[in-house]
Amino acid sequence: MGKSGAGKSSLCNAIFQSRVCATHPLNGCTRQAHRLTFQPGERRMTLVDLPGTGETPQHDQEYRALYSQLLPELDLIIWILRADERAYAADIAMHQFLLNEGA
């Protein structure tokens, strides 16, 4: 999870060492949950690439509903922050929302 353009899909591509998620240098590409499953050894793990926050209030409202729906399935949330940005208000607001939802 994280803001649109933070690198969530790029991280998935790096983990899988191939282009399993679409990326764009300027615009967010992910509009729905994208499940990626791999099996390191005897265990199976599913990563869920999610749409990013902070694009528009309408998208944020839509994505909050998606996040609320997915939260019960998740064992771990990895929040991606851009290293070259200090404007974290949208990140903090979404973090608080997730905590209120039981994350």
C-alpha positions, 0 to 999 in steps of 0.5 A, spaced: 500 500 500 502 507 499 501 513 494 500 512 487 506 512 483 510 510 490 513 504 487 508 498 489 508 495 482 515 496 481 517 492 488 512 486 485 516 486 479 523 486 483 521 481 487 518 476 481 524 478 477 519 480 471 514 485 469 508 482 472 505 488 474 504 494 469 508 501 471 508 508 468 513 513 470 508 518 470 501 515 471 498 510 476 496 504 472 493 499 478 486 500 478 484 493 482 487 488 486 492 484 483 494 478 486 501 475 485 502 468 488 509 464 489 512 458 493 519 459 496 520 452 498 514 449 502 510 455 503 506 459 499 505 467 499 501 471 495 502 479 494 497 483 493 498 489 488 493 495 490 491 501 487 495 507 490 492 513 494 492 520 493 490 521 486 483 524 487 478 524 493 473 519 488 479 514 487 481 514 495 473 513 497 473 507 492 480 504 494 478 505 501 472 500 500 477 495 496 482 496 502 476 495 507 474 488 503 481 486 503 483 487 510 481 480 513 485 476 508 491 480 509 497 478 514 501 483 513 501 490 510 507 493 507 506 501 506 511 504 500 513 511 501 517 515 496 524 516 498 524 523 494 518 526 497 516 529 504 508 530 503 506 524 508 499 527 509 495 522 505 499 516 507 498 518 515 490 519 513 490 512 510 494 509 515 489 512 520 483 509 516 486 502 516 488 502 523 480 504 525 478 498 520 482 494 524 489 493 521 
